[in-house]
Amino acid sequence: MNLNPTTLQLIGAALFLIALIHTFSTKVFERLAHAQPAHAGLWHLLGEVEIVFGVWAMVLTLLTFAIAGSDVAIGYLETRNFTEPMFVFAIMVVAGTRPILGFARGAIAGIARVLPVDTTTAIFWLTLALVPLLGSFITEPAAMTLAALMLRERFFVPAASERFKYATLGVLFVNISIGGTLTNFAAPPVLMVASAWGWDSAYMFLHFGDRAALAVAVNATALTLLFRRELAGLVPGQGGASDASAEAVAPVPLTVVVVHLLFLAGVVVFAHHPVVFMGLFLFFMGYTTAYARYQDALILREGLLVAFFLAGLVVLGGQQQWWLQPVLTSLSADQVYYGATALTAITDNAALTYLGSLVEGLSEQFKLALVAGAVTGGGLTIIANAPNPAGVSILRERFEHQTVQPLGLLAAAALPTLVAICAFRFL
C-alpha cells in the first residue's frame, strides 16, 4: 500500500468515510427534522440518502479549491467521467414512462398466465427473476427502474409488511447486480473491463450466464415461497392510483409505445456517448410534451437525485485509488473474490473493477474472480451498484418513515448474496 498519500488523497479518504457513515445515519437527520422544526428543511435534505455523496463531494471540491487552487480543483473535476450518472438519469426517466411500463406489464402478465401458479404469484416471481435478467439487454439501470416501479404499484402497498418489503428489496438488488452479466455492456462493473480485457458477450455468457441465471431464479423462487401467504393477501393499487387506471382514461396507441421503445433502445445503444443519448433524451422530452395525454408525471426528481448521488460517488471515488488498488493487487485470485465482495459494500463495484483494469499482467482467473466478486456484493448496500440508488429513490416512500434503513437492506441482501456466492464459486 502507498504509505505516502497526498494531503488531498487523505482528505478524500476521510470524506469518503464520513459519507459512508452519513449513508448509514440518515434516520438521525429525520429525527432532528422533527425535533428542530425551524431547520426541518435542512435536516430533511441531509436525510435524503441520494444527496449524501453529492454533498461530501462538494466539500472535497471546496477544500481542493482552498488548498490547491482553482486550476487543480477544476482539472481534477475535468478528469472525472460523468457519463454513467447522465446515462442513469436518462434511462430512468425514459424507462419509467407509462407506455414503457404498460408494455412491460403486459408482457409479464402474458407470461404469467401460462405459468402453473396464480397470477399475482407469477407476476411477483417474474418481476424478480425475468426483469433482472432482461437487464443484460436493456441495461441494469433500466431493469431496476422497471422492476421497482412494478413492485411499487402492485406489491409495495400499505398491507405489505416491512419484513416483506426489505426481503424483496434485498433480492431485487442482488438479482439486478448479477442479472446483468449475461452480456458485456449492461452491468457497470463489466463495462469497466470488457474493452480492456477483450471480453465480448459470448465470453460473459459462457463464464457468468448460467450461474447468474440460476442464482437469480433461486433467489426469486425462495422469496416467493417464503412470502406466498402474504402475497395472496395483497391487493394491487392499494398504494394509490395505478398506472392501469390512467391507461383506462387515455389508452396508449401502439405507435406511441413503439416510439418510446425506440427512444429507449437509442439511449441504450449509445450509452457510452453522452452527446448522443442526451440529445435523444432532450428530443424525448419534447415528444412526451407533444403527447402529454399518454404520459404520467415523469420521474425527473428521482432521476436527478440518483444522478447527483452517482456524480458525487465519481468525485469522491477518484481519491480512493491510492489505497484500493494496493489492497486488490495484494490478494490471490481466490482471496480477491471475497475481498471484492466485501469491498463492494463500501464502494461502487464499478470502481473496483476499473482499478483492476489498470493493473498489468493479471491472470484470467484473477480477472474472473474480481468481476464475479464485484457483482456478487452489488446488492449489499445502496452504494454497491450504480442502479441501487434508483431502486431506493422509487421505493423508499413505501417504507416506514419513507426511509430505507441501510442495515435493514444489508440483512435482507445477505442470504441472496450467499446464494450468488455458491453459484459463482462452487458451480
C-alpha positions in Angstrom: 0.0 0.0 0.0 1.1 3.5 -0.7 2.4 5.0 2.6 2.8 8.5 1.2 -0.6 9.7 0.0 -1.0 13.4 -0.7 -2.9 15.7 1.6 -5.9 15.8 -0.8 -5.9 11.9 -1.0 -6.1 11.7 2.8 -8.8 14.3 2.9 -10.7 12.4 0.1 -10.4 9.2 2.1 -11.6 10.9 5.3 -14.6 12.4 3.5 -15.4 9.1 1.8 -15.6 7.5 5.3 -17.7 10.4 6.6 -20.1 9.9 3.6 -20.4 6.2 4.4 -21.2 7.0 8.0 -23.7 9.6 6.8 -25.3 7.0 4.5 -26.0 4.7 7.5 -27.2 7.7 9.6 -30.0 9.3 7.6 -32.6 8.3 10.2 -30.8 10.6 12.7 -31.4 13.6 10.4 -35.1 12.7 10.1 -35.4 12.7 13.9 -33.6 16.1 14.0 -36.1 17.4 11.5 -38.9 16.7 13.9 -37.0 17.9 16.9 -35.9 21.2 15.3 -38.8 22.3 13.0 -37.1 25.7 12.4 -34.4 23.9 10.4 -36.5 21.0 9.3 -35.8 21.6 5.6 -32.1 21.3 6.1 -32.4 18.2 8.2 -34.7 16.6 5.7 -32.3 17.4 2.9 -29.4 15.8 4.8 -31.7 12.8 5.5 -32.0 12.1 1.7 -29.6 9.2 1.1 -29.3 10.2 -2.6 -27.7 13.6 -1.8 -25.1 12.2 0.6 -22.2 11.6 -1.7 -23.0 14.8 -3.7 -22.8 16.9 -0.5 -19.4 15.5 0.6 -18.1 15.7 -3.0 -18.9 19.4 -2.9 -17.0 19.6 0.4 -14.0 17.9 -1.2 -14.2 20.3 -4.2 -14.3 23.4 -2.0 -11.3 22.1 0.1 -9.4 21.4 -3.1 -10.0 25.0 -4.2 -8.8 26.3 -0.9 -5.7 24.0 -0.6 -4.5 23.5 -4.1 -6.2 26.3 -6.1 -8.7 26.5 -8.8 -6.5 25.0 -11.5 -6.1 21.8 -9.6 -9.7 21.6 -8.5 -11.1 22.2 -11.9 -8.5 20.0 -13.5 -9.5 17.1 -11.2 -13.2 17.5 -12.0 -12.5 17.6 -15.7 -10.7 14.2 -15.4 -13.8 12.6 -13.9 -16.1 10.7 -16.2 -19.7 11.6 -15.6 -21.2 9.5 -18.4 -22.7 7.0 -16.0 -24.7 9.5 -13.9 -26.1 11.1 -17.0 -27.0 7.8 -18.6 -28.7 6.5 -15.4 -30.7 9.8 -15.3 -31.8 9.5 -18.9 -32.6 5.7 -18.8 -34.6 6.1 -15.6 -36.8 8.8 -17.0 -37.4 7.0 -20.3 -38.0 3.6 -18.8 -40.3 5.0 -16.1 -42.9 6.3 -18.6 -46.5 5.0 -18.8 -46.0 3.5 -22.4 -42.9 1.6 -21.4 -44.3 0.4 -18.1 -47.6 -0.6 -19.8 -45.7 -2.6 -22.4 -43.5 -4.4 -19.7 -46.6 -5.1 -17.5 -48.4 -6.6 -20.5 -45.5 -8.8 -21.5 -45.1 -10.1 -17.9 -48.8 -10.6 -17.5 -48.9 -12.6 -20.7 -46.1 -14.9 -19.5 -47.7 -15.1 -16.0 -50.9 -16.5 -17.5 -49.2 -19.6 -18.8 -47.3 -20.4 -15.5 -48.9 -23.1 -13.3 -49.5 -20.7 -10.3 -51.9 -17.8 -9.6 -51.3 -14.6 -11.5 -50.2 -12.5 -8.5 -47.5 -15.0 -7.5 -46.4 -15.4 -11.1 -46.0 -11.7 -11.7 -44.1 -11.2 -8.5 -41.7 -14.1 -9.4 -41.2 -12.7 -12.9 -40.5 -9.2 -11.7 -37.7 -10.5 -9.5 -36.4 -13.2 -12.0 -37.1 -12.2 -15.6 -36.7 -8.4 -15.3 -33.2 -8.6 -13.7 -32.1 -11.0 -16.5 -33.5 -8.6 -19.1 -31.1 -6.1 -17.6 -28.4 -7.9 -19.6 -30.0 -6.4 -22.7 -31.8 -3.2 -21.7 -29.0 -2.3 -19.1 -29.2 -2.7 -15.3 -30.5 0.8 -14.6 -33.4 0.3 -16.9 -34.2 -3.1 -15.4 -34.0 -1.6 -11.9 -36.4 1.2 -12.9 -39.0 -1.1 -14.4 -38.8 -3.7 -11.6 -39.0 -1.1 -8.9 -42.0 0.7 -10.4 -43.9 -2.5 -10.9 -43.2 -3.6 -7.3 -44.3 -0.2 -6.0 -47.5 -0.3 -8.0 -48.6 -3.9 -7.3 -46.8 -5.2 -4.2 -45.4 -2.4 -2.0 -48.9 -1.5 -0.7 -49.9 -0.4 2.8 -50.9 -4.0 3.7 -47.4 -5.3 2.9 -45.2 -5.9 5.9 -41.8 -4.2 6.4 -40.2 -7.6 6.5 -41.6 -8.4 3.1 -40.5 -5.1 1.6 -36.9 -5.4 2.9 -36.6 -9.0 1.8 -37.9 -8.1 -1.6 -35.6 -5.1 -1.9 -32.6 -7.3 -0.9 -33.4 -9.9 -3.6 -34.1 -7.2 -6.2 -30.7 -5.5 -5.6 -28.7 -8.8 -5.7 -30.6 -10.1 -8.7 -30.1 -6.9 -10.7 -26.4 -6.9 -9.9 -25.8 -10.4 -11.1 -28.6 -10.5 -13.7 -26.8 -8.0 -16.0 -23.7 -10.3 -16.5 -25.1 -12.3 -19.5 -23.7 -9.6 -21.9 -20.6 -7.3 -21.8 -22.4 -3.9 -22.0 -25.2 -3.9 -19.4 -23.6 -4.1 -15.9 -21.4 -1.2 -14.9 -18.6 -3.3 -13.3 -18.4 -5.4 -16.5 -18.4 -2.3 -18.7 -15.3 -1.0 -16.9 -13.2 -4.0 -18.0 -14.8 -5.5 -21.1 -12.9 -3.5 -23.6 -9.5 -3.6 -21.8 -9.7 -7.3 -21.3 -11.3 -8.2 -24.6 -14.4 -9.8 -23.1 -17.3 -10.0 -25.5 -20.9 -11.1 -24.8 -20.2 -14.7 -25.8 -17.4 -14.8 -23.2 -19.7 -13.3 -20.5 -22.5 -15.7 -21.2 -20.0 -18.7 -21.1 -18.4 -17.7 -17.8 -21.2 -15.9 -16.0 -24.5 -16.5 -17.7 -25.7 -19.9 -16.4 -24.5 -19.3 -12.9 -26.1 -15.8 -12.8 -29.4 -17.1 -14.2 -29.5 -20.0 -11.7 -28.8 -17.7 -8.7 -31.5 -15.2 -9.9 -34.1 -18.0 -10.2 -33.2 -19.5 -6.8 -33.4 -16.1 -5.0 -36.7 -15.2 -6.7 -38.2 -18.6 -6.0 -37.2 -18.8 -2.4 -38.6 -15.3 -1.7 -41.9 -16.2 -3.4 -42.3 -19.4 -1.5 -41.4 -17.7 1.8 -44.0 -14.9 1.4 -46.6 -16.9 -0.6 -49.3 -16.3 2.0 -48.7 -12.6 2.3 -48.6 -12.3 -1.5 -52.1 -13.9 -1.7 -53.5 -11.2 0.6 -52.1 -8.2 -1.3 -54.5 -6.1 -3.4 -52.8 -4.2 -6.3 -53.4 -0.4 -6.3 -53.7 0.0 -2.5 -50.8 2.4 -2.5 -52.5 4.9 -4.7 -53.8 5.5 -8.2 -52.2 2.9 -10.5 -51.0 3.4 -14.0 -53.6 1.0 -15.1 -56.4 3.4 -14.2 -54.7 6.2 -16.1 -54.5 4.0 -19.1 -58.2 3.3 -18.9 -58.8 7.1 -19.3 -56.3 7.5 -22.1 -55.3 4.2 -23.8 -51.8 4.4 -25.2 -51.7 3.9 -29.0 -49.3 1.3 -30.3 -47.4 3.9 -32.3 -46.6 5.9 -29.1 -45.4 2.7 -27.4 -43.2 1.9 -30.4 -41.7 5.4 -30.4 -40.9 5.1 -26.7 -39.3 1.8 -27.2 -37.2 3.3 -30.0 -36.1 6.1 -27.7 -35.2 3.5 -25.0 -33.2 1.5 -27.5 -31.4 4.6 -28.7 -30.3 5.6 -25.2 -29.1 2.0 -24.5 -27.2 1.7 -27.8 -25.4 5.0 -27.3 -24.9 4.5 -23.6 -21.2 5.4 -23.9 -21.8 8.6 -25.9 -23.5 11.3 -23.8 -23.5 13.7 -26.6 -25.8 11.3 -28.5 -28.0 9.9 -25.7 -28.6 13.2 -24.0 -29.6 14.7 -27.4 -32.0 11.8 -27.8 -33.3 12.4 -24.3 -34.0 16.1 -24.9 -35.8 15.1 -28.1 -37.8 12.5 -26.0 -38.8 15.2 -23.5 -40.2 17.2 -26.4 -42.1 14.2 -27.6 -43.7 13.5 -24.2 -44.8 17.1 -24.1 -46.4 16.8 -27.5 -48.3 13.6 -26.4 -48.8 14.5 -22.7 -52.2 12.8 -22.6 -50.4 9.4 -22.8 -48.0 10.3 -20.0 -47.9 10.2 -16.3 -45.6 12.6 -14.4 -42.0 11.9 -15.5 -39.7 10.7 -12.7 -37.4 13.7 -13.1 -36.8 14.3 -9.4 -35.9 10.7 -8.7 -33.6 10.6 -11.7 -31.8 13.8 -10.8 -31.3 12.7 -7.2 -29.8 9.4 -8.4 -27.6 11.2 -10.9 -26.4 13.6 -8.1 -25.6 10.6 -5.9 -23.6 8.9 -8.6 -21.8 12.0 -9.6 -20.7 12.6 -6.0 -19.5 9.0 -5.9 -17.4 9.6 -9.0 -15.8 12.6 -7.5 -15.1 11.1 -4.1 -14.2 7.7 -5.5 -11.5 9.1 -7.7 -9.5 9.9 -4.5 -9.6 6.3 -3.2 -7.3 4.6 -5.8 -4.2 5.1 -3.6 -5.5 2.6 -1.1 -8.0 0.5 -3.0 -5.6 -0.7 -5.8 -2.8 -1.9 -3.4 -5.5 -3.8 -1.4 -6.8 -5.6 -4.6 -3.4 -6.4 -6.0 -2.2 -7.9 -2.7 -4.8 -10.6 -2.9 -4.7 -14.0 -4.6 -7.3 -15.0 -7.2 -9.3 -16.9 -4.5 -8.9 -14.1 -2.0 -9.9 -11.4 -4.5 -13.4 -12.8 -5.0 -14.3 -12.5 -1.3 -12.3 -9.3 -1.0 -14.1 -7.7 -3.9 -17.5 -8.8 -2.5 -16.7 -7.2 0.9 -15.2 -4.0 -0.6 -18.2 -3.6 -2.9 -20.3 -3.0 0.2 -18.4 0.2 0.9 -17.7 1.4 -2.6 -19.2 1.2 -6.1 -18.4 -2.1 -7.7 -17.6 -0.5 -11.0 -14.8 1.5 -9.2 -13.3 -1.8 -8.1 -13.2 -3.4 -11.5 -12.0 -0.2 -13.1 -9.0 -0.2 -10.8 -8.4 -3.8 -11.7 -8.4 -2.9 -15.4 -5.4 -0.6 -14.8 -3.2 -3.4 -13.5 -1.0 -5.2 -16.0 -0.3 -8.9 -16.0 -3.4 -10.2 -14.1 -4.2 -13.8 -14.7 -7.5 -14.7 -16.3 -8.6 -16.4 -13.1 -7.9 -13.2 -11.1 -9.9 -11.2 -13.6 -12.9 -13.5 -13.4 -12.8 -13.6 -9.6 -12.6 -9.8 -9.4 -15.6 -9.2 -11.6 -17.6 -12.1 -10.0 -16.9 -10.7 -6.5 -17.9 -7.2 -7.6 -21.3 -8.3 -8.9 -21.9 -10.7 -6.1 -21.7 -7.9 -3.5 -23.7 -5.4 -5.6 -26.8 -5.8 -3.5 -25.4 -5.3 0.0 -25.7 -1.5 0.2 -27.2 1.4 -1.6 -23.8 2.5 -3.0 -22.6 -1.0 -4.0 -24.1 -0.9 -7.5 -25.0 2.1 -9.7 -28.7 1.1 -10.2 -29.3 0.7 -6.4 -30.0 4.4 -5.7 -32.6 4.3 -8.5 -34.4 1.5 -6.8 -34.3 3.2 -3.4 -35.5 6.5 -4.9 -38.5 4.8 -6.4 -39.4 2.5 -3.5 -38.5 4.4 -0.3 -41.8 6.2 0.1 -43.4 2.8 0.7 -41.2 2.1 3.7 -41.7 3.2 7.2 -40.7 6.9 7.7 -40.1 6.9 3.9 -36.6 5.7 4.6 -34.7 2.6 3.6 -32.5 1.6 6.5 -29.0 0.6 5.3 -28.7 -2.1 8.0 -32.1 -3.5 7.0 -31.0 -3.7 3.4 -27.7 -5.3 4.4 -29.5 -8.0 6.4 -32.1 -8.6 3.7 -29.4 -9.0 1.0 -27.2 -11.3 3.0 -28.9 -14.6 2.0 -29.4 -13.7 -1.7 -25.7 -12.8 -1.7 -24.8 -16.1 -0.2 -26.8 -17.8 -3.0 -24.8 -15.8 -5.5 -21.5 -16.8 -3.8 -22.5 -20.5 -4.0 -23.3 -20.1 -7.7 -20.2 -18.3 -8.7 -17.6 -20.1 -6.5 -18.9 -23.7 -6.2 -20.6 -24.4 -9.6 
